[in-house]
Amino acid sequence: MRYTLLVIIILFISSTIMSFNPTDKGIENENTMINKGLADFKSKLEQLKTDVYQFDDNHLSLEDLQASLRNTRNSYKEIEFYIAYYYPEFSKTHLNAAPLFHIEAAGTSAYTLPPEGLQVLDELIFSEEAIEQKDKIKTITDFLYNSYSNFYLSSVKNGLSKGNNKTLPLRIELIRIYSLGITGFDTPGSLNISEEAGYALLGMKKYINDDPYFKNYNIQNVNILLSQSIDYLSRHKDFEKFDRIEFYKKYIQPLYEELGKWDGRTDDLKEFSGWNVGNKNFFSSDFLDPYFYTLLQSSEDNPDLRTLGKDIFYDQTVSDNGKMSCATCHLPENAFTDLKIKSQSNIEGKTVLRNSPSLYNAVFAKRFFYDMRAFYIEQQAEHVIYNEEEFNTSYESIIKKLKNNPQYKKAFRAAFKDGKINKENFSKALSSYVASLYSFESDFDRFMRNEKGISEDAQKGFNLFMGKANCATCHFAPHFSGLVPPFYNENESEVLGVTKKPVNQLPLELDADPGRVKSPVKKENSWIYENSFKTMTVRNIALTKPYFHNGAFHTLEEVLDFYNEGGGEGLGLKMNNQTLPSDKLNLTPIEIKQIIAFLNSLTDVSRAKN
């Protein structure tokens, strides 16, 4: 019903919003491979549209329609590295959107819109309800065809955009393949991960060998690696048995590093993406740039500033009653959590609304708090400062206290050229310390960097996490949080149907916290965000119990039992818009043990000593 009512809105927005181009330096022609690929994708879409209508008239079998969709998706995959890089918003919203409702702005208004594109069709056409969903399949196919046709006509007339660094789209595609492709995120119905990844790599290979630009580089090694990768994918097509460790170490990482040697002097994405173009391994601490996510600039940061921020972090005098500091709820010995079901307030015997998340890697986010109400880490601190149940104070009061403290006067002079004690410098100091709390020296990170070994159970657990258990479609590699790849410039929240108690404790009831729908961000007060909460990282999860926003789950076994049942909806509870698939995962006790072994291998609290 909602889908039908919003058709007109989608058509209006589709006609007015085409894309955002992070590197638009003017319209120029691209190489022959791209032009051919664009035309081939249009041809495949035309055939898909014909086949969808034939299917609707019972003149085409479901198996043939599925084959037609596979051909269309494979055609898109060959040019995905280019389209999704230069036209990311168009690709994400209209060509290959996740099969979830979303908010989209149009002028001063915001609309709640249904998803459209190839992922949605993959989920529908490969579902058991495909016959019953014929009208919806037709509608989405028509939207997709019309959106791309407009884009194609524009590209023929005006040409396509080019950036300063042609290897960046290729390296970004490798991140996309690993974090979204082989996890099944991109193919929620077919799970056709190997074939699609193969076509994506084939498109990259064609591009490199077709464009004269790359003749300036030694492409022999890259061609060999691409050919070997494609061959590997052709021989390993079973979704559950696919070895994501071997695929990364032997193919993705060597390709990623080799391409990184080509023309890495320019960064088209600096203002658009948190990814660090100089990175050589997904599982290194420099994969993302922390300063992309803060108001603090890298040129401003220094050891004295971090030390000042650490002093402020542990200082109880900044709160109104002089009894609460940041460390009250974020203790370093507990991976910067407090191990409480819900964190204490400044009122004796009373707690705040939710559980305290870890601060490790907290800086790597575009939204903060479980309800995502803050947009910068500095803004997160501001919410705590003014909250009547937490610091219950103001910047004015804090700054006055600091100015009266001789030690702080000296520390601010050491950290800042102007030596000023003001709101801006206070925020920068706190940000500097929190930004230093990254955690990428775990056993698993070092294993993926070939620095040490881990247990066979942990390795199997990672493959389950990235595959059958469906964890990595929300906790994206390599940060294993809801920071969305491959540009890592937005955060996801999910509706899980979290219960008041673990699933083995009856009666089962949904937790009453409304979540994101009640946040101060008014444009997000939509039904799709009822009971929706930010997807936190699972790094250091072995140390951060209890779990979920309500702290109702005390062991990882309880958490995995909940997911194994398909969340609240899978447990039979009425949900309005659960984004977690409600299907049972059918994980065995041994598999759950293996996933926990992997999660335990993500522990690294070494930065707490700094």
Residue pairs with C-beta under 8 A, 6 or more apart in sequence:
2 101
2 112
2 114
3 114
3 136
3 139
6 111
6 112
6 113
6 114
7 139
9 111
9 113
10 113
10 114
10 116
10 143
11 143
12 106
13 104
13 106
13 111
13 113
14 94
14 143
14 146
14 147
14 150
15 150
16 106
17 89
17 93
17 104
17 106
18 87
18 90
18 150
18 151
18 154
19 86
19 87
19 88
19 89
19 90
19 91
19 151
20 87
20 88
20 89
20 90
21 86
21 87
21 161
22 86
22 88
22 163
22 268
22 269
22 271
22 272
22 273
23 86
23 161
23 162
23 163
23 164
23 268
23 269
24 161
25 161
25 162
25 163
25 164
26 161
27 158
27 159
27 160
27 161
28 159
28 160
28 161
28 162
29 35
29 159
29 160
30 82
30 159
30 160
30 162
31 207
31 210
31 211
31 212
32 210
33 203
33 206
33 207
33 210
33 211
34 79
34 82
34 160
34 207
37 75
37 78
37 79
37 82
37 203
37 206
38 79
38 152
38 155
39 152
40 75
40 78
41 72
41 75
41 76
41 78
41 79
41 148
42 148
42 149
42 152
43 75
44 71
44 72
44 75
44 76
45 72
45 144
45 145
45 148
45 149
46 145
47 68
47 71
47 72
48 68
48 69
48 71
48 72
48 141
48 145
49 141
49 142
49 145
51 60
51 64
51 65
51 68
52 65
52 137
52 138
52 141
53 138
54 60
55 61
55 62
55 64
55 65
55 134
55 137
56 134
56 135
56 137
56 138
62 125
62 130
62 131
65 125
65 130
66 125
66 126
66 190
69 118
69 121
69 122
69 125
69 126
69 190
70 190
70 192
70 195
72 118
73 118
73 122
73 187
73 192
73 196
74 195
74 196
74 199
75 199
76 83
76 95
76 96
76 118
77 196
77 197
77 199
77 200
77 203
78 199
78 200
78 202
78 203
78 206
79 203
80 91
80 96
80 173
80 176
80 200
80 203
81 169
81 170
81 172
81 173
81 176
81 200
81 203
81 204
81 207
82 160
82 169
82 207
83 90
83 91
83 95
84 91
84 92
84 96
84 172
84 173
84 176
85 163
85 168
85 169
85 172
85 173
86 160
86 161
86 162
86 163
86 169
87 151
87 161
88 272
88 487
90 147
90 151
93 102
93 104
93 116
93 117
94 116
94 117
94 143
94 144
94 147
94 148
95 117
95 118
95 144
95 147
95 148
96 117
96 118
96 119
96 186
97 115
97 116
97 117
97 119
97 120
98 115
98 119
98 185
99 115
99 119
99 120
99 123
99 188
100 115
100 528
100 579
101 112
101 113
101 114
101 115
101 528
101 577
102 112
102 113
102 115
102 528
103 110
103 111
103 112
103 113
103 523
103 524
103 526
103 528
104 110
104 111
104 113
105 111
105 523
110 523
110 524
110 526
112 526
112 527
112 528
116 140
116 143
116 144
116 147
117 140
117 143
117 144
118 144
119 186
119 187
119 188
120 140
121 137
121 140
121 141
121 144
122 186
122 187
122 188
122 189
122 190
122 192
123 188
123 189
124 130
124 133
124 136
124 137
124 140
124 189
125 137
125 189
126 189
126 190
127 133
127 189
130 137
163 169
163 268
164 266
164 268
165 263
165 264
165 265
165 266
165 267
165 268
165 277
166 211
166 213
166 214
166 263
167 259
167 260
167 262
167 263
167 264
168 267
168 268
168 269
168 277
170 204
170 207
170 208
170 259
171 256
171 259
171 260
171 277
172 269
172 275
172 486
172 487
173 200
173 204
173 486
174 252
174 255
174 256
174 259
175 256
175 275
175 282
175 485
175 486
176 200
176 485
176 486
177 197
177 200
177 201
177 252
178 244
178 247
178 248
178 252
178 282
178 477
179 185
179 472
179 476
179 477
179 478
179 485
179 486
180 186
180 476
180 485
180 486
181 187
181 193
181 196
181 197
181 200
182 193
182 194
182 197
182 242
182 244
182 247
182 466
183 193
183 466
183 467
183 472
183 473
183 476
183 477
184 191
184 193
184 239
184 467
184 470
184 473
185 472
185 473
185 476
186 193
186 196
187 193
187 196
188 473
188 581
191 239
193 239
193 242
194 233
194 234
194 236
194 237
194 242
195 233
195 237
197 233
198 229
198 230
198 233
198 234
201 226
201 229
201 230
201 233
202 226
202 230
204 226
205 223
205 226
205 227
205 230
208 214
208 219
208 222
208 223
208 226
209 219
209 223
214 262
217 262
217 263
221 258
222 255
222 258
222 259
225 251
225 254
225 255
225 258
226 255
228 250
228 251
229 247
229 251
229 252
229 255
232 247
232 250
232 251
233 247
236 242
236 243
236 247
239 467
239 468
240 467
240 468
242 463
242 467
243 463
244 462
244 463
244 466
244 467
245 448
245 459
245 462
245 463
248 282
248 448
249 448
249 450
253 281
253 282
256 280
256 281
256 282
257 280
257 281
260 277
260 278
260 279
260 280
264 277
264 278
267 277
269 275
269 277
269 487
272 487
272 489
273 292
273 486
273 487
273 488
273 489
274 288
274 289
274 292
274 293
274 364
274 483
274 487
274 488
274 489
275 287
275 288
275 289
275 486
275 487
275 488
276 286
276 287
276 288
276 289
278 286
279 286
279 287
281 287
281 448
281 449
282 448
282 477
282 478
283 440
283 444
283 445
283 448
283 449
283 478
284 440
284 445
284 449
285 438
285 440
285 441
287 440
287 478
287 479
288 364
288 479
288 488
289 298
290 363
290 364
290 435
290 438
291 297
291 298
291 301
291 435
292 489
293 363
293 364
293 365
293 366
293 376
293 377
293 435
294 363
294 376
294 377
294 378
294 431
294 435
295 376
295 378
295 427
295 428
295 431
296 428
296 431
296 432
296 435
300 428
301 432
301 435
302 415
302 432
304 411
304 414
304 415
305 415
305 416
305 428
305 429
305 432
306 429
306 432
306 433
306 436
306 610
307 411
307 415
308 408
308 411
308 412
308 414
308 415
308 429
308 432
308 433
309 428
309 429
309 430
309 431
309 432
309 433
309 434
310 433
311 408
311 411
312 318
312 326
312 426
312 429
312 430
312 433
313 325
313 326
313 327
313 430
313 433
313 434
314 325
314 326
314 327
315 325
316 322
316 323
316 324
316 325
316 328
317 401
318 325
318 385
318 391
318 393
318 398
318 401
319 325
319 346
319 390
319 391
319 392
319 393
320 346
320 391
320 392
320 393
320 397
321 346
321 392
323 346
324 346
324 390
324 391
326 381
326 384
326 430
328 338
328 343
328 344
329 337
329 338
329 343
329 344
329 356
330 336
330 337
330 338
330 356
330 358
330 359
331 337
331 338
331 339
332 605
332 608
333 608
334 543
334 544
335 358
335 360
335 540
335 543
335 544
335 605
335 608
336 358
336 359
336 360
336 362
336 437
336 608
337 356
337 357
337 358
337 543
337 544
338 344
338 356
339 545
339 546
340 351
340 355
340 356
340 546
340 551
341 351
341 355
341 546
341 550
341 551
341 552
342 351
342 352
342 353
342 354
342 355
342 356
342 550
342 551
343 351
343 352
343 354
343 355
343 356
344 350
344 351
344 352
345 351
345 352
345 389
345 390
346 389
346 390
346 391
346 392
347 389
350 389
352 387
352 389
352 390
353 513
354 370
354 513
354 549
354 550
354 551
355 370
355 546
355 547
355 548
355 549
355 550
355 551
357 370
357 536
357 544
358 536
358 537
358 539
358 540
358 543
358 544
359 434
359 437
360 437
360 438
360 439
360 537
360 539
360 540
360 604
360 605
360 607
361 437
361 438
361 439
361 479
361 481
361 537
361 539
362 368
362 377
362 434
362 437
363 377
363 431
363 434
363 435
363 437
363 438
364 438
364 479
364 481
364 483
364 488
365 377
365 481
365 483
365 491
366 375
366 483
366 489
366 490
366 491
367 374
367 375
367 490
367 491
367 493
367 534
368 374
368 375
368 376
368 377
368 379
368 380
368 534
369 380
369 383
369 519
369 534
370 515
370 533
370 534
370 536
370 549
371 493
371 515
371 516
371 518
371 519
371 533
371 534
372 491
372 493
372 516
372 519
372 521
372 524
372 534
373 383
373 519
373 520
373 521
374 380
374 382
374 383
377 431
377 434
377 435
378 427
378 430
378 431
381 427
381 430
381 431
382 395
382 427
384 390
384 391
385 391
385 393
385 394
385 395
385 398
386 392
386 393
386 394
395 423
395 426
398 426
399 421
399 422
399 423
399 426
402 408
402 412
402 421
402 426
403 409
403 421
408 421
409 419
409 421
412 419
412 420
412 421
412 425
413 419
415 425
415 429
416 425
418 425
436 607
436 610
437 607
437 608
438 607
439 539
439 540
439 604
439 605
439 606
439 607
440 604
441 604
441 606
442 539
442 601
442 602
442 603
442 604
443 452
443 454
443 458
443 601
443 603
444 454
444 458
444 462
444 598
444 601
444 602
445 602
445 604
446 452
447 453
447 454
447 458
447 459
447 601
448 478
454 601
455 597
455 601
457 593
457 594
457 597
457 598
458 594
458 597
458 598
458 600
458 601
459 598
460 591
460 594
460 597
460 598
461 591
461 594
461 595
461 596
461 597
461 598
461 599
461 601
462 598
464 471
464 587
464 591
464 594
464 595
464 598
465 471
465 472
465 475
465 595
465 598
465 599
466 472
466 477
468 585
468 587
468 591
469 560
469 563
469 585
469 587
469 591
469 595
470 563
470 581
470 585
471 538
471 563
471 595
472 480
474 482
474 492
474 494
474 535
474 580
475 481
475 482
475 535
475 537
475 538
476 482
476 483
476 484
476 485
477 485
479 488
479 537
479 539
480 537
480 538
480 539
480 602
481 491
481 535
481 536
481 537
481 538
481 539
482 491
482 492
482 493
482 494
482 534
482 535
482 536
483 490
483 491
484 490
484 491
484 492
491 534
491 535
492 534
492 535
493 515
493 516
493 529
493 532
493 533
493 534
493 535
494 532
494 533
494 535
494 579
494 580
495 515
495 528
495 529
495 530
495 531
495 532
495 575
495 576
495 577
495 578
495 579
495 580
496 531
496 533
496 548
496 562
496 567
496 568
496 578
496 579
496 580
497 510
497 531
497 567
497 568
497 569
497 570
497 571
497 573
497 575
497 578
497 580
498 510
498 511
498 531
498 533
498 548
498 549
498 550
498 552
498 562
498 567
498 568
499 508
499 509
499 510
499 511
499 552
499 562
499 568
499 571
499 573
500 509
500 510
500 511
500 512
500 550
500 552
501 508
501 509
501 552
502 552
502 553
502 554
502 558
502 561
502 562
503 558
503 561
503 562
503 565
503 571
504 558
504 561
508 571
508 572
508 573
509 573
510 531
510 568
510 573
510 575
511 531
511 548
511 549
511 550
511 552
513 531
513 549
513 550
514 530
514 531
515 529
515 530
515 531
515 532
515 533
515 549
516 524
516 529
516 532
516 533
516 534
517 524
517 525
517 526
517 527
517 529
517 530
517 531
517 532
518 525
519 525
519 529
527 576
527 577
528 577
530 576
530 577
531 575
531 576
532 579
533 548
533 549
538 599
538 602
539 602
539 603
539 604
540 602
540 603
540 604
540 605
541 547
541 556
541 599
541 602
542 556
542 599
542 600
542 602
542 603
543 603
543 605
545 553
545 554
545 555
545 556
546 552
546 553
546 554
547 553
547 554
547 556
547 558
547 559
548 559
553 559
553 562
556 596
556 599
557 592
557 596
560 587
560 592
560 595
560 596
561 592
563 580
563 585
564 584
564 585
564 586
564 587
564 592
565 571
565 584
566 580
566 581
566 582
566 583
566 584
566 585
567 575
567 578
567 580
567 582
568 575
568 578
569 575
569 578
569 580
569 582
570 582
570 583
570 584
575 582
587 595
